[in-house]
C-alpha cells in the first residue's frame, strides 16, 4: 500500500469519528441544559474546550459562549477544523483520492452525508431543528462504520482506518472527562455536588455508554465508577482500555510496528493500572493524569506517522487536533 493512501485512510477515519463525537456532544448538552436549573454554571463553553478549539473560538467570538455562537462554530463553521461540516469535508477529501481501495458504497455514503450536512448545517442553530440534524449526522457516521466493518476485507487499508478511529475515540474520551471533571468531582468523599449524578449521566451519554454502564455497574451513577468504566473497562467499545487494546492488535498486522506498539502498551498500562478511586477525588490529579494520557496519544500518532506516512521523519508532539490541521494542509 502507498504511504499516501494509508495516511488518507487514517485521517478519514479520524474525521468521521470526530464528526460523530461532536454531534453527540451537542445533542447531549442540548438536552442537559433543559434538565438543569438556569443558575447552574454549565453553559456551552465546555464544548469548545472539549474539541480543542478554544483559541480559535476566542479569536472570533472573544468570551461570548452563547448557544448560537457555539453551536454554529461546532456544526457549520468551515474555518473550525473540528466542526462537523469541516470534519466531513476533510473526510471526503481524504477518501476522494483513495476511494478505489474501499467499497464503492463507502464513498457514496460519505458523499451523501457531506452534501446533507453542507445543505443543512445552519439548521443546527435552530433548537427546533437541531435534534433531527444531529441524529442524522450520528446515524450517517454509524452507517459508515458499519459499511467498513461489514464489507471491507481485512488488510492494510482497513487496518489504517481502524488505527485512526480508535485513536480518535480514546482522545475524545479523555477530553470529555477532563473538561467535565472540574465541575463534577467533589474535593472529598463527603462532599456532594448538586446535580452531580445528572451531569455524570451526560458524560456517559456523550460516549454512548450510559445503558452499558447501568447493565454492568448496577449502581447509581457516581464519579469513581464512571471513571473506572470509561478508562479501564475491557469490553466497552469506547473505553480507553478497549481502544488501546484494538490499536495494539491492529498494529501487530503491520511491519515496522515495534515503536508504535511499545507506545500503545505504555499508555495502556498507565490507564489500566491507574488508581481511579484516588483520581476521582482529586480534580488536579485527574487533570495531570489525563495530560499524561494525551501526551501518550501524541506519541502513538508520532510513531505511526514516522513509520508509515510520507515526510514524517520528525513529527512534532502537538495537540491531536492541531495535528489534524497540519494534515489538512498536506491534502489541500
C-alpha positions in Angstrom: 0.0 0.0 0.0 1.2 3.5 -0.8 2.1 5.7 2.1 -0.2 8.4 0.9 -3.1 6.0 0.7 -2.5 4.8 4.2 -2.3 8.3 5.6 -5.5 9.5 3.9 -7.5 6.5 5.2 -6.1 7.0 8.7 -7.3 10.7 8.7 -10.6 9.9 7.0 -11.4 7.6 9.9 -10.4 10.2 12.5 -12.5 12.9 10.9 -15.6 10.7 10.7 -15.2 9.7 14.3 -14.7 13.4 15.2 -17.9 14.4 13.4 -19.9 11.8 15.2 -18.5 12.6 18.6 -19.1 16.3 18.2 -22.7 15.7 17.2 -23.2 13.5 20.3 -21.7 16.2 22.5 -24.0 18.9 21.1 -27.1 16.6 21.3 -26.4 15.6 24.9 -25.6 19.1 26.0 -28.8 20.5 24.4 -30.9 18.0 26.5 -28.8 18.5 29.6 -29.4 22.3 29.5 -33.1 21.7 29.6 -32.9 19.5 32.7 -30.6 21.8 34.7 -31.8 25.0 36.5 -30.8 28.3 34.9 -28.4 29.2 37.7 -26.2 26.1 37.2 -22.9 27.3 35.6 -22.5 24.7 32.9 -23.3 26.5 29.7 -21.8 25.9 26.2 -18.2 26.9 26.7 -17.0 23.5 27.9 -18.0 22.0 24.5 -15.5 24.3 22.7 -12.8 23.2 25.2 -13.6 19.5 24.6 -12.9 19.9 20.9 -9.6 21.6 21.5 -10.6 24.7 19.6 -10.8 27.3 22.4 -8.2 29.7 20.9 -9.8 29.7 17.5 -13.2 30.4 19.0 -12.0 33.2 21.2 -10.3 34.9 18.2 -13.7 35.1 16.6 -16.2 35.5 19.4 -13.9 36.6 22.4 -15.6 35.3 25.6 -19.2 35.1 24.3 -20.0 31.5 24.8 -23.7 31.7 24.0 -25.7 28.9 22.5 -26.0 30.3 19.0 -22.3 31.1 18.5 -21.1 27.8 20.0 -23.5 25.6 18.0 -22.7 27.4 14.8 -18.9 27.1 15.5 -19.1 23.4 16.1 -21.6 22.5 13.4 -21.3 24.8 10.4 -18.1 26.8 10.7 -15.7 25.8 7.8 -12.9 27.7 9.5 -13.1 25.4 12.5 -11.4 22.2 11.6 -13.2 20.4 14.4 -16.7 21.4 13.3 -19.0 18.7 11.9 -19.0 20.4 8.4 -15.2 20.7 8.2 -14.7 17.2 9.6 -16.9 15.6 6.9 -15.4 17.8 4.2 -11.9 16.7 5.2 -13.0 13.0 5.5 -14.5 13.3 2.0 -11.3 14.9 0.6 -9.1 12.3 2.1 -11.3 9.5 0.7 -11.7 11.1 -2.7 -8.2 10.2 -4.0 -8.2 6.7 -2.3 -11.8 5.6 -2.9 -10.7 2.7 -5.1 -9.4 0.8 -2.1 -12.7 0.9 -0.2 -16.2 -0.5 -1.2 -18.0 1.9 -3.5 -20.9 2.2 -1.1 -18.5 3.8 1.5 -17.6 6.6 -0.9 -21.3 7.1 -1.8 -22.3 7.3 1.8 -19.5 9.8 2.7 -20.6 11.9 -0.3 -24.3 11.8 0.6 -23.6 12.6 4.3 -21.3 15.5 3.4 -23.8 17.1 1.0 -26.6 16.7 3.6 -24.5 18.5 6.2 -23.4 21.2 3.8 -27.1 21.9 2.9 -28.5 21.7 6.4 -25.7 22.7 8.9 -27.3 26.1 9.5 -30.4 24.3 10.8 -28.4 23.1 13.8 -28.5 26.6 15.2 -32.3 26.4 15.4 -33.2 24.4 18.6 -36.3 23.0 16.9 -34.4 21.5 14.0 -31.2 20.6 15.9 -32.2 17.2 17.2 -33.1 15.9 13.7 -29.9 17.3 12.2 -27.6 15.8 14.8 -29.4 12.5 14.8 -28.9 12.3 11.0 -25.2 13.1 11.4 -24.7 10.4 14.1 -26.7 7.8 12.1 -24.7 8.6 8.9 -21.4 8.1 10.7 -22.6 4.9 12.3 -23.6 3.7 8.8 -20.1 4.4 7.5 -18.6 2.5 10.4 -21.0 -0.4 9.7 -20.2 -0.4 6.0 -16.5 -0.6 6.6 -16.9 -3.3 9.3 -19.3 -5.4 7.2 -18.0 -5.1 3.7 -14.3 -4.3 3.7 -11.7 -7.1 3.6 -9.2 -7.5 6.4 -6.0 -5.9 5.2 -3.7 -2.9 5.4 -6.4 -0.4 4.2 -8.8 -1.5 6.9 -6.0 -1.6 9.5 -5.2 2.1 9.0 -8.9 3.0 9.1 -9.1 1.2 12.5 -6.0 2.9 13.8 -7.4 6.3 13.1 -10.8 5.5 14.5 -9.6 4.0 17.8 -7.0 6.8 18.5 -9.6 9.5 17.9 -12.1 7.7 20.2 -9.5 7.4 23.0 -8.6 11.1 22.6 -12.2 12.3 22.7 -12.9 10.2 25.8 -10.1 11.9 27.8 -11.2 15.3 26.5 -14.8 14.9 27.7 -13.7 13.6 31.1 -11.1 16.3 31.6 -13.3 19.3 30.9 -16.3 17.9 32.8 -14.3 16.8 35.9 -13.6 20.3 37.0 -17.2 20.9 37.9 -18.2 17.3 38.6 -15.7 15.8 41.1 -16.1 16.5 44.8 -13.0 17.6 46.7 -13.6 14.9 49.4 -15.7 11.8 49.7 -18.3 13.5 52.0 -18.9 16.4 49.6 -22.0 16.1 47.4 -22.1 18.3 44.3 -25.5 19.4 43.2 -26.7 17.6 40.1 -23.5 15.6 40.0 -25.5 12.4 39.1 -27.2 14.1 36.2 -24.0 15.6 34.8 -22.1 12.3 35.0 -25.0 10.7 33.1 -24.4 13.3 30.4 -20.8 12.2 30.2 -21.8 8.6 29.7 -24.4 9.5 27.1 -21.9 11.7 25.2 -19.9 8.4 24.7 -23.0 6.2 24.1 -22.1 4.4 27.3 -25.0 5.1 29.7 -27.0 1.9 29.0 -23.9 -0.4 29.1 -22.9 1.3 32.4 -26.2 0.5 34.0 -26.1 -3.1 32.8 -22.6 -3.7 34.2 -22.3 -1.5 37.2 -25.9 -1.8 38.5 -25.4 1.1 40.9 -26.3 4.7 40.9 -24.1 6.9 38.6 -21.1 8.1 40.5 -17.8 9.7 39.6 -15.4 6.9 40.6 -17.5 4.2 38.9 -17.8 6.3 35.7 -14.1 6.9 35.5 -13.3 3.2 36.1 -15.8 2.3 33.4 -14.6 4.8 30.8 -10.9 4.3 31.5 -10.5 0.6 32.3 -13.4 -1.5 31.2 -12.0 -4.0 28.7 -15.4 -4.6 27.0 -16.8 -1.1 26.4 -16.0 -0.2 22.7 -15.4 3.5 23.7 -13.3 2.9 26.8 -9.7 3.9 26.7 -8.5 0.4 27.6 -10.5 -1.1 24.8 -9.4 1.4 22.2 -5.8 0.9 23.1 -6.2 -2.8 23.0 -7.6 -2.6 19.5 -4.8 -0.3 18.5 -2.3 -2.8 19.6 -4.0 -5.7 17.9 -4.2 -3.8 14.6 -0.5 -2.7 14.8 0.5 -6.4 15.0 -0.7 -6.8 11.4 1.8 -4.2 10.1 5.6 -4.4 9.6 7.9 -2.0 11.4 5.3 -1.5 14.2 7.6 -2.1 17.2 7.9 1.6 18.2 4.2 2.3 17.8 3.2 -0.9 19.6 5.5 0.0 22.5 3.9 3.4 22.8 0.4 1.8 22.8 1.4 -0.7 25.5 2.9 2.0 27.7 -0.2 4.2 27.6 -2.5 1.3 28.1 -0.5 0.2 31.2 -0.8 3.7 32.6 -4.6 3.7 32.1 -5.3 0.2 33.4 -3.0 0.5 36.4 -4.2 3.9 37.5 -5.8 4.3 40.9 -9.1 5.6 39.7 -10.5 6.0 43.2 -7.8 8.4 44.2 -8.2 10.3 40.9 -11.9 10.6 41.4 -11.5 12.8 44.5 -8.7 15.0 43.2 -9.5 17.0 40.1 -5.9 18.3 39.9 -4.5 14.7 39.9 -7.1 13.7 37.3 -6.2 16.6 35.0 -2.5 15.8 35.3 -3.2 12.1 34.6 -5.2 12.9 31.5 -2.5 15.2 30.3 -0.1 12.2 30.5 -2.5 10.1 28.5 -2.9 12.7 25.8 0.9 13.1 25.5 0.9 9.3 25.1 -1.7 9.5 22.3 0.5 12.1 20.6 3.5 9.7 20.9 1.4 6.9 19.4 0.4 9.2 16.4 4.0 10.2 16.0 5.2 6.6 15.9 2.6 5.7 13.4 3.3 8.7 11.2 7.1 8.2 11.3 6.7 4.5 10.3 4.1 4.7 7.6 3.3 8.2 6.4 5.3 10.4 3.9 7.6 13.2 5.1 7.1 12.4 8.8 10.7 11.7 9.9 10.3 14.3 12.6 6.7 14.8 13.8 6.3 17.5 16.5 4.4 16.5 19.6 1.4 18.7 19.4 -2.2 18.5 20.2 -4.0 15.8 18.2 -6.5 18.4 16.8 -3.6 20.6 15.7 -2.1 17.6 14.0 -5.3 17.3 12.1 -4.8 20.9 10.9 -1.4 20.0 9.7 -2.8 17.1 7.8 -5.3 19.4 6.1 -2.5 21.4 4.7 -0.9 18.3 3.2 -4.0 17.2 1.4 -5.1 20.6 0.1 
